[in-house]
Amino acid sequence: MTAHSDDAFDLEATRDPAGDAHIRVTGDLDWESADELVEAARTFLHTAPAPGTLRLCCAGLTTCDSTGLTALLTIRREATAADTDLYLDDQPPVLKRLLSVTGTTHLFGGADPGDARVGGRERHTADGGPAPAQAPPGR
């Protein structure tokens, strides 16, 4: 099968002055490209200091198969271990549908300013109570 140039996988990884990490994902996130995305995320998550936030810009994502979903779940698990909030920004319909059908939408939560969850994790104050709702950074 020949890949169309519109579906060519590409990543653009940057770190902003505040120390937050950004990875722009373009093309098909599938068995051929999933490891590349995980490694790009690990570069940030396993380098001290780990970013407070990792944002995956998914606007250019054309498809995401089960291996791509596994990659996103792996990144989420490793981001949680690094105490890094994870956001899937600009989700195209294909990604929203995959997350909905697989029941994993809540794992990448926090986009709603009224949601106390950030990056799919419940935040708490020092006394153990729920943190006040806040808008995600960069919005």
LINBELVEN-V634285 format. One record per backbone hydrogen bond with DSSP energy under -1.0 kcal/mol. NH is the residue of the N-H (numbers start at 1). CO is the residue of the C=O. If there is no record, write none. Layout:
NH:CO ; NH:CO
//
This chain:
7:4 ; 8:5 ; 10:26 ; 12:24 ; 14:22 ; 16:20 ; 19:16 ; 21:53 ; 22:14 ; 23:55 ; 24:12 ; 25:57 ; 26:10 ; 27:60 ; 28:7 ; 29:63 ; 33:30 ; 34:30 ; 37:33 ; 38:34 ; 39:35 ; 40:36 ; 41:37 ; 42:38 ; 43:39 ; 45:41 ; 46:42 ; 47:44 ; 54:85 ; 55:21 ; 56:87 ; 57:23 ; 58:89 ; 61:58 ; 62:27 ; 65:29 ; 69:65 ; 70:66 ; 71:67 ; 72:68 ; 73:69 ; 74:70 ; 75:71 ; 76:72 ; 77:73 ; 78:74 ; 79:75 ; 80:76 ; 81:77 ; 82:78 ; 83:80 ; 84:79 ; 85:52 ; 87:54 ; 89:56 ; 96:92 ; 97:93 ; 98:94 ; 99:95 ; 100:96 ; 101:97 ; 102:98 ; 103:100 ; 104:99 ; 105:99 ; 107:104 ; 108:105 ; 109:106 ; 115:112 ; 118:121 ; 121:118 ; 125:129 ; 128:125 ; 131:123 ; 139:136
//
